[in-house]
Amino acid sequence: MNHTITFQPIGHVENEFDTPIAPDEIRVSESRIILDPGLVAGLTGLKPGRQIMVVFYFHLIESYDLLQHRRGDPTQPERGVFTLRSPSRPNPVGVTTVDLLAIEENVLRVYDLDAINGTPVLDIKPA
């Protein structure tokens, strides 16, 4: 079974992190999701104070291993990629539940997002 799947980003992440860092460090900062202005009507009914799931593409990942050390720590035993939240995966797609702080036209201010500056956002869903 070989299918070609193509996604178009609906927006991108903006924050102070230009390179990958530990998820615990990035999640304690506010990020902004800049939505394509043509998709703003899709936010109708979404309210600050709620949680949303953000689906995004790990755009800097170039390869993966099926067996990895958790968080790259060689003192940890190797585990299968499907048992980890590693960004290095066969399909480098991330999903994180975040707190929605505010909606300002096509900008969503969120807290607890573990994606870096420039990360393409593929979808937003209610949590």
VMD Tcl script that builds the backbone (N, CA, C; Angstrom):
set m [mol new atoms 381]
animate dup $m
set s [atomselect $m all]
$s set {name element resname resid chain x y z} {
  {N N MET 1 A 0.847 -1.163 0.000}
  {CA C MET 1 A 0.000 0.000 0.000}
  {C C MET 1 A 0.901 1.238 0.000}
  {N N ASN 2 A 0.879 1.965 -1.073}
  {CA C ASN 2 A 1.700 3.160 -1.188}
  {C C ASN 2 A 0.816 4.304 -1.679}
  {N N HIS 3 A 0.542 5.231 -0.784}
  {CA C HIS 3 A -0.289 6.380 -1.119}
  {C C HIS 3 A 0.519 7.654 -0.950}
  {N N THR 4 A 0.295 8.579 -1.822}
  {CA C THR 4 A 0.872 9.893 -1.651}
  {C C THR 4 A -0.163 10.761 -0.955}
  {N N ILE 5 A 0.251 11.385 0.135}
  {CA C ILE 5 A -0.641 12.242 0.902}
  {C C ILE 5 A -0.031 13.635 0.916}
  {N N THR 6 A -0.833 14.615 0.594}
  {CA C THR 6 A -0.351 15.985 0.570}
  {C C THR 6 A -1.211 16.835 1.499}
  {N N PHE 7 A -0.557 17.586 2.360}
  {CA C PHE 7 A -1.251 18.518 3.240}
  {C C PHE 7 A -0.788 19.930 2.927}
  {N N GLN 8 A -1.681 20.871 3.095}
  {CA C GLN 8 A -1.346 22.278 3.001}
  {C C GLN 8 A -1.464 22.859 4.408}
  {N N PRO 9 A -0.440 23.520 4.903}
  {CA C PRO 9 A -0.548 24.117 6.233}
  {C C PRO 9 A -1.689 25.131 6.284}
  {N N ILE 10 A -2.341 25.191 7.441}
  {CA C ILE 10 A -3.388 26.187 7.647}
  {C C ILE 10 A -2.815 27.420 8.338}
  {N N GLY 11 A -1.571 27.326 8.762}
  {CA C GLY 11 A -0.915 28.424 9.452}
  {C C GLY 11 A 0.454 27.998 9.920}
  {N N HIS 12 A 1.019 28.776 10.830}
  {CA C HIS 12 A 2.344 28.449 11.360}
  {C C HIS 12 A 2.468 28.972 12.788}
  {N N VAL 13 A 3.479 28.467 13.479}
  {CA C VAL 13 A 3.744 28.841 14.861}
  {C C VAL 13 A 4.730 30.007 14.892}
  {N N GLU 14 A 4.490 30.930 15.815}
  {CA C GLU 14 A 5.462 31.975 16.110}
  {C C GLU 14 A 5.746 31.951 17.606}
  {N N ASN 15 A 7.038 31.877 17.942}
  {CA C ASN 15 A 7.485 31.990 19.330}
  {C C ASN 15 A 8.976 32.305 19.323}
  {N N GLU 16 A 9.595 32.289 20.464}
  {CA C GLU 16 A 10.997 32.693 20.586}
  {C C GLU 16 A 11.990 31.564 20.334}
  {N N PHE 17 A 11.528 30.391 19.974}
  {CA C PHE 17 A 12.395 29.222 19.839}
  {C C PHE 17 A 12.622 28.881 18.367}
  {N N ASP 18 A 13.823 29.149 17.875}
  {CA C ASP 18 A 14.142 28.895 16.463}
  {C C ASP 18 A 14.761 27.526 16.223}
  {N N THR 19 A 15.215 26.863 17.276}
  {CA C THR 19 A 15.810 25.538 17.153}
  {C C THR 19 A 15.143 24.611 18.166}
  {N N PRO 20 A 15.122 23.318 17.873}
  {CA C PRO 20 A 14.493 22.368 18.791}
  {C C PRO 20 A 15.142 22.400 20.177}
  {N N ILE 21 A 14.306 22.360 21.203}
  {CA C ILE 21 A 14.753 22.277 22.590}
  {C C ILE 21 A 13.863 21.281 23.316}
  {N N ALA 22 A 14.186 21.012 24.556}
  {CA C ALA 22 A 13.399 20.067 25.351}
  {C C ALA 22 A 11.950 20.546 25.458}
  {N N PRO 23 A 10.988 19.636 25.291}
  {CA C PRO 23 A 9.576 20.020 25.352}
  {C C PRO 23 A 9.206 20.734 26.648}
  {N N ASP 24 A 9.804 20.332 27.767}
  {CA C ASP 24 A 9.487 20.963 29.046}
  {C C ASP 24 A 9.851 22.439 29.051}
  {N N GLU 25 A 10.882 22.821 28.313}
  {CA C GLU 25 A 11.315 24.215 28.273}
  {C C GLU 25 A 10.398 25.066 27.386}
  {N N ILE 26 A 10.007 24.521 26.255}
  {CA C ILE 26 A 9.209 25.311 25.309}
  {C C ILE 26 A 7.750 25.429 25.757}
  {N N ARG 27 A 7.260 24.423 26.460}
  {CA C ARG 27 A 5.845 24.406 26.835}
  {C C ARG 27 A 5.478 25.439 27.877}
  {N N VAL 28 A 6.455 26.024 28.556}
  {CA C VAL 28 A 6.161 27.010 29.601}
  {C C VAL 28 A 6.083 28.429 29.048}
  {N N SER 29 A 6.158 28.571 27.740}
  {CA C SER 29 A 6.092 29.888 27.099}
  {C C SER 29 A 4.832 30.001 26.252}
  {N N GLU 30 A 4.423 31.224 26.033}
  {CA C GLU 30 A 3.290 31.470 25.149}
  {C C GLU 30 A 3.743 31.389 23.701}
  {N N SER 31 A 2.914 30.835 22.856}
  {CA C SER 31 A 3.152 30.795 21.416}
  {C C SER 31 A 1.945 31.388 20.709}
  {N N ARG 32 A 2.140 31.731 19.463}
  {CA C ARG 32 A 1.054 32.230 18.632}
  {C C ARG 32 A 0.910 31.304 17.423}
  {N N ILE 33 A -0.308 30.994 17.098}
  {CA C ILE 33 A -0.602 30.277 15.855}
  {C C ILE 33 A -1.166 31.314 14.905}
  {N N ILE 34 A -0.453 31.535 13.808}
  {CA C ILE 34 A -0.889 32.507 12.810}
  {C C ILE 34 A -1.644 31.722 11.740}
  {N N LEU 35 A -2.943 31.871 11.750}
  {CA C LEU 35 A -3.820 31.139 10.833}
  {C C LEU 35 A -3.919 31.883 9.507}
  {N N ASP 36 A -4.004 31.138 8.419}
  {CA C ASP 36 A -4.263 31.741 7.107}
  {C C ASP 36 A -5.520 32.600 7.241}
  {N N PRO 37 A -5.451 33.896 6.895}
  {CA C PRO 37 A -6.607 34.785 7.060}
  {C C PRO 37 A -7.875 34.276 6.373}
  {N N GLY 38 A -7.746 33.534 5.298}
  {CA C GLY 38 A -8.910 33.002 4.596}
  {C C GLY 38 A -9.639 31.903 5.356}
  {N N LEU 39 A -9.067 31.450 6.476}
  {CA C LEU 39 A -9.665 30.368 7.256}
  {C C LEU 39 A -10.267 30.829 8.577}
  {N N VAL 40 A -10.263 32.139 8.825}
  {CA C VAL 40 A -10.723 32.676 10.108}
  {C C VAL 40 A -12.159 32.269 10.424}
  {N N ALA 41 A -13.023 32.170 9.429}
  {CA C ALA 41 A -14.416 31.763 9.690}
  {C C ALA 41 A -14.473 30.388 10.357}
  {N N GLY 42 A -13.457 29.570 10.139}
  {CA C GLY 42 A -13.402 28.246 10.761}
  {C C GLY 42 A -13.198 28.288 12.270}
  {N N LEU 43 A -12.891 29.458 12.800}
  {CA C LEU 43 A -12.723 29.621 14.247}
  {C C LEU 43 A -14.042 29.966 14.944}
  {N N THR 44 A -15.111 30.176 14.180}
  {CA C THR 44 A -16.398 30.563 14.748}
  {C C THR 44 A -16.835 29.546 15.797}
  {N N GLY 45 A -17.128 30.039 16.985}
  {CA C GLY 45 A -17.560 29.181 18.091}
  {C C GLY 45 A -16.430 28.800 19.030}
  {N N LEU 46 A -15.192 29.019 18.619}
  {CA C LEU 46 A -14.045 28.711 19.464}
  {C C LEU 46 A -13.867 29.830 20.484}
  {N N LYS 47 A -13.703 29.476 21.747}
  {CA C LYS 47 A -13.632 30.472 22.817}
  {C C LYS 47 A -12.332 30.336 23.609}
  {N N PRO 48 A -11.708 31.460 23.958}
  {CA C PRO 48 A -10.557 31.418 24.862}
  {C C PRO 48 A -10.943 30.761 26.187}
  {N N GLY 49 A -9.962 30.144 26.820}
  {CA C GLY 49 A -10.219 29.433 28.070}
  {C C GLY 49 A -10.434 27.949 27.851}
  {N N ARG 50 A -10.578 27.555 26.632}
  {CA C ARG 50 A -10.760 26.145 26.289}
  {C C ARG 50 A -9.429 25.526 25.884}
  {N N GLN 51 A -9.415 24.226 25.767}
  {CA C GLN 51 A -8.253 23.533 25.241}
  {C C GLN 51 A -8.534 23.118 23.803}
  {N N ILE 52 A -7.498 23.186 22.985}
  {CA C ILE 52 A -7.588 22.730 21.602}
  {C C ILE 52 A -6.407 21.808 21.314}
  {N N MET 53 A -6.576 20.943 20.342}
  {CA C MET 53 A -5.476 20.109 19.858}
  {C C MET 53 A -4.893 20.783 18.625}
  {N N VAL 54 A -3.587 20.885 18.606}
  {CA C VAL 54 A -2.891 21.461 17.467}
  {C C VAL 54 A -2.113 20.329 16.793}
  {N N VAL 55 A -2.380 20.129 15.505}
  {CA C VAL 55 A -1.680 19.125 14.713}
  {C C VAL 55 A -0.672 19.872 13.851}
  {N N PHE 56 A 0.588 19.456 13.921}
  {CA C PHE 56 A 1.629 20.198 13.215}
  {C C PHE 56 A 2.656 19.260 12.602}
  {N N TYR 57 A 3.485 19.815 11.746}
  {CA C TYR 57 A 4.496 19.062 10.999}
  {C C TYR 57 A 5.882 19.436 11.514}
  {N N PHE 58 A 6.658 18.439 11.956}
  {CA C PHE 58 A 8.035 18.661 12.398}
  {C C PHE 58 A 8.897 18.920 11.159}
  {N N HIS 59 A 8.930 20.155 10.706}
  {CA C HIS 59 A 9.525 20.521 9.425}
  {C C HIS 59 A 11.046 20.411 9.368}
  {N N LEU 60 A 11.717 20.278 10.489}
  {CA C LEU 60 A 13.176 20.177 10.475}
  {C C LEU 60 A 13.681 18.735 10.547}
  {N N ILE 61 A 12.794 17.780 10.695}
  {CA C ILE 61 A 13.190 16.377 10.819}
  {C C ILE 61 A 13.531 15.806 9.445}
  {N N GLU 62 A 14.698 15.181 9.353}
  {CA C GLU 62 A 15.146 14.624 8.074}
  {C C GLU 62 A 15.233 13.104 8.079}
  {N N SER 63 A 15.269 12.483 9.252}
  {CA C SER 63 A 15.370 11.027 9.315}
  {C C SER 63 A 14.808 10.546 10.650}
  {N N TYR 64 A 14.751 9.245 10.805}
  {CA C TYR 64 A 14.267 8.644 12.050}
  {C C TYR 64 A 14.870 7.270 12.210}
  {N N ASP 65 A 14.836 6.760 13.417}
  {CA C ASP 65 A 15.207 5.386 13.732}
  {C C ASP 65 A 14.000 4.741 14.395}
  {N N LEU 66 A 13.770 3.477 14.092}
  {CA C LEU 66 A 12.643 2.786 14.709}
  {C C LEU 66 A 12.876 2.559 16.198}
  {N N LEU 67 A 14.143 2.444 16.612}
  {CA C LEU 67 A 14.491 2.330 18.022}
  {C C LEU 67 A 15.224 3.585 18.441}
  {N N GLN 68 A 14.772 4.196 19.539}
  {CA C GLN 68 A 15.360 5.444 20.000}
  {C C GLN 68 A 15.444 5.443 21.519}
  {N N HIS 69 A 16.357 6.239 22.028}
  {CA C HIS 69 A 16.430 6.478 23.462}
  {C C HIS 69 A 15.462 7.607 23.787}
  {N N ARG 70 A 14.719 7.460 24.863}
  {CA C ARG 70 A 13.771 8.503 25.262}
  {C C ARG 70 A 14.510 9.827 25.439}
  {N N ARG 71 A 14.014 10.867 24.733}
  {CA C ARG 71 A 14.592 12.208 24.748}
  {C C ARG 71 A 16.083 12.214 24.404}
  {N N GLY 72 A 16.525 11.214 23.622}
  {CA C GLY 72 A 17.908 11.158 23.179}
  {C C GLY 72 A 18.899 10.817 24.277}
  {N N ASP 73 A 18.419 10.346 25.412}
  {CA C ASP 73 A 19.269 10.039 26.566}
  {C C ASP 73 A 19.791 8.612 26.460}
  {N N PRO 74 A 21.092 8.430 26.144}
  {CA C PRO 74 A 21.636 7.083 25.959}
  {C C PRO 74 A 21.645 6.228 27.226}
  {N N THR 75 A 21.379 6.822 28.392}
  {CA C THR 75 A 21.287 6.018 29.619}
  {C C THR 75 A 19.920 5.335 29.725}
  {N N GLN 76 A 18.977 5.771 28.907}
  {CA C GLN 76 A 17.654 5.157 28.878}
  {C C GLN 76 A 17.660 3.993 27.878}
  {N N PRO 77 A 16.915 2.928 28.147}
  {CA C PRO 77 A 16.869 1.827 27.173}
  {C C PRO 77 A 16.190 2.272 25.875}
  {N N GLU 78 A 16.583 1.660 24.773}
  {CA C GLU 78 A 15.938 1.969 23.495}
  {C C GLU 78 A 14.498 1.468 23.526}
  {N N ARG 79 A 13.642 2.263 22.892}
  {CA C ARG 79 A 12.234 1.900 22.762}
  {C C ARG 79 A 11.808 2.130 21.330}
  {N N GLY 80 A 10.720 1.517 20.950}
  {CA C GLY 80 A 10.181 1.707 19.614}
  {C C GLY 80 A 9.623 3.112 19.446}
  {N N VAL 81 A 9.800 3.683 18.262}
  {CA C VAL 81 A 9.364 5.058 17.993}
  {C C VAL 81 A 7.879 5.262 18.284}
  {N N PHE 82 A 7.075 4.223 18.126}
  {CA C PHE 82 A 5.637 4.370 18.341}
  {C C PHE 82 A 5.259 4.349 19.823}
  {N N THR 83 A 6.244 4.187 20.700}
  {CA C THR 83 A 6.005 4.263 22.143}
  {C C THR 83 A 6.528 5.576 22.714}
  {N N LEU 84 A 7.014 6.447 21.851}
  {CA C LEU 84 A 7.621 7.713 22.269}
  {C C LEU 84 A 6.910 8.900 21.623}
  {N N ARG 85 A 7.118 10.090 22.182}
  {CA C ARG 85 A 6.602 11.324 21.593}
  {C C ARG 85 A 7.689 12.005 20.768}
  {N N SER 86 A 8.669 11.268 20.348}
  {CA C SER 86 A 9.791 11.804 19.579}
  {C C SER 86 A 9.316 12.453 18.278}
  {N N PRO 87 A 9.936 13.583 17.892}
  {CA C PRO 87 A 9.605 14.180 16.598}
  {C C PRO 87 A 10.200 13.405 15.418}
  {N N SER 88 A 11.199 12.576 15.683}
  {CA C SER 88 A 11.849 11.776 14.625}
  {C C SER 88 A 11.049 10.499 14.418}
  {N N ARG 89 A 10.139 10.543 13.448}
  {CA C ARG 89 A 9.221 9.427 13.205}
  {C C ARG 89 A 9.000 9.249 11.708}
  {N N PRO 90 A 8.434 8.113 11.300}
  {CA C PRO 90 A 8.206 7.896 9.868}
  {C C PRO 90 A 7.387 9.001 9.220}
  {N N ASN 91 A 6.369 9.496 9.892}
  {CA C ASN 91 A 5.611 10.671 9.458}
  {C C ASN 91 A 5.754 11.694 10.574}
  {N N PRO 92 A 6.591 12.705 10.386}
  {CA C PRO 92 A 6.889 13.638 11.475}
  {C C PRO 92 A 5.751 14.609 11.778}
  {N N VAL 93 A 4.689 14.051 12.339}
  {CA C VAL 93 A 3.506 14.825 12.695}
  {C C VAL 93 A 3.411 14.869 14.213}
  {N N GLY 94 A 3.176 16.052 14.756}
  {CA C GLY 94 A 2.999 16.214 16.189}
  {C C GLY 94 A 1.574 16.619 16.514}
  {N N VAL 95 A 1.135 16.238 17.709}
  {CA C VAL 95 A -0.187 16.610 18.204}
  {C C VAL 95 A -0.010 17.022 19.661}
  {N N THR 96 A -0.471 18.211 19.994}
  {CA C THR 96 A -0.366 18.692 21.363}
  {C C THR 96 A -1.671 19.375 21.763}
  {N N THR 97 A -2.112 19.107 22.978}
  {CA C THR 97 A -3.261 19.808 23.534}
  {C C THR 97 A -2.751 21.049 24.246}
  {N N VAL 98 A -3.319 22.197 23.897}
  {CA C VAL 98 A -2.866 23.481 24.441}
  {C C VAL 98 A -4.035 24.233 25.049}
  {N N ASP 99 A -3.696 25.208 25.884}
  {CA C ASP 99 A -4.690 26.126 26.428}
  {C C ASP 99 A -4.806 27.307 25.481}
  {N N LEU 100 A -6.011 27.617 25.066}
  {CA C LEU 100 A -6.266 28.757 24.192}
  {C C LEU 100 A -6.457 29.997 25.058}
  {N N LEU 101 A -5.508 30.930 24.964}
  {CA C LEU 101 A -5.535 32.135 25.788}
  {C C LEU 101 A -6.371 33.248 25.168}
  {N N ALA 102 A -6.243 33.418 23.848}
  {CA C ALA 102 A -6.948 34.516 23.179}
  {C C ALA 102 A -7.010 34.251 21.684}
  {N N ILE 103 A -8.009 34.855 21.048}
  {CA C ILE 103 A -8.126 34.854 19.595}
  {C C ILE 103 A -8.170 36.312 19.162}
  {N N GLU 104 A -7.223 36.706 18.341}
  {CA C GLU 104 A -7.131 38.080 17.849}
  {C C GLU 104 A -7.086 38.029 16.328}
  {N N GLU 105 A -8.270 38.103 15.712}
  {CA C GLU 105 A -8.433 37.950 14.266}
  {C C GLU 105 A -7.899 36.581 13.841}
  {N N ASN 106 A -6.754 36.525 13.132}
  {CA C ASN 106 A -6.237 35.233 12.663}
  {C C ASN 106 A -5.088 34.716 13.538}
  {N N VAL 107 A -4.941 35.284 14.735}
  {CA C VAL 107 A -3.866 34.877 15.645}
  {C C VAL 107 A -4.469 34.226 16.888}
  {N N LEU 108 A -4.027 33.007 17.170}
  {CA C LEU 108 A -4.436 32.310 18.380}
  {C C LEU 108 A -3.256 32.318 19.338}
  {N N ARG 109 A -3.444 32.893 20.503}
  {CA C ARG 109 A -2.411 32.861 21.534}
  {C C ARG 109 A -2.660 31.628 22.391}
  {N N VAL 110 A -1.618 30.794 22.514}
  {CA C VAL 110 A -1.762 29.516 23.211}
  {C C VAL 110 A -0.620 29.318 24.201}
  {N N TYR 111 A -0.860 28.425 25.142}
  {CA C TYR 111 A 0.132 28.056 26.141}
  {C C TYR 111 A 0.260 26.544 26.133}
  {N N ASP 112 A 1.471 26.041 26.266}
  {CA C ASP 112 A 1.761 24.605 26.376}
  {C C ASP 112 A 1.998 23.940 25.023}
  {N N LEU 113 A 2.357 24.710 24.003}
  {CA C LEU 113 A 2.641 24.161 22.675}
  {C C LEU 113 A 4.121 23.808 22.581}
  {N N ASP 114 A 4.421 22.607 22.148}
  {CA C ASP 114 A 5.822 22.181 22.030}
  {C C ASP 114 A 6.286 22.156 20.574}
  {N N ALA 115 A 6.018 23.230 19.865}
  {CA C ALA 115 A 6.454 23.401 18.477}
  {C C ALA 115 A 7.260 24.692 18.393}
  {N N ILE 116 A 8.287 24.695 17.553}
  {CA C ILE 116 A 9.168 25.853 17.460}
  {C C ILE 116 A 8.689 26.856 16.417}
  {N N ASN 117 A 9.323 28.011 16.429}
  {CA C ASN 117 A 9.027 29.097 15.505}
  {C C ASN 117 A 9.069 28.597 14.054}
  {N N GLY 118 A 8.041 28.917 13.287}
  {CA C GLY 118 A 7.986 28.532 11.881}
  {C C GLY 118 A 7.365 27.179 11.606}
  {N N THR 119 A 7.015 26.420 12.647}
  {CA C THR 119 A 6.426 25.093 12.454}
  {C C THR 119 A 5.091 25.210 11.726}
  {N N PRO 120 A 4.921 24.472 10.616}
  {CA C PRO 120 A 3.641 24.483 9.911}
  {C C PRO 120 A 2.533 23.811 10.733}
  {N N VAL 121 A 1.402 24.463 10.839}
  {CA C VAL 121 A 0.232 23.903 11.534}
  {C C VAL 121 A -0.676 23.289 10.473}
  {N N LEU 122 A -1.055 22.024 10.704}
  {CA C LEU 122 A -1.880 21.288 9.754}
  {C C LEU 122 A -3.364 21.326 10.091}
  {N N ASP 123 A -3.690 21.397 11.384}
  {CA C ASP 123 A -5.095 21.380 11.782}
  {C C ASP 123 A -5.224 21.819 13.232}
  {N N ILE 124 A -6.422 22.248 13.581}
  {CA C ILE 124 A -6.789 22.602 14.946}
  {C C ILE 124 A -8.112 21.898 15.219}
  {N N LYS 125 A -8.206 21.257 16.382}
  {CA C LYS 125 A -9.427 20.531 16.737}
  {C C LYS 125 A -9.770 20.803 18.191}
  {N N PRO 126 A -11.042 20.669 18.570}
  {CA C PRO 126 A -11.366 20.794 19.988}
  {C C PRO 126 A -10.762 19.624 20.766}
  {N N ALA 127 A -10.340 19.893 21.988}
  {CA C ALA 127 A -9.735 18.823 22.809}
  {C C ALA 127 A -10.819 18.071 23.555}
}
mol reanalyze $m
mol bondsrecalc $m
mol representation Tube
mol addrep $m
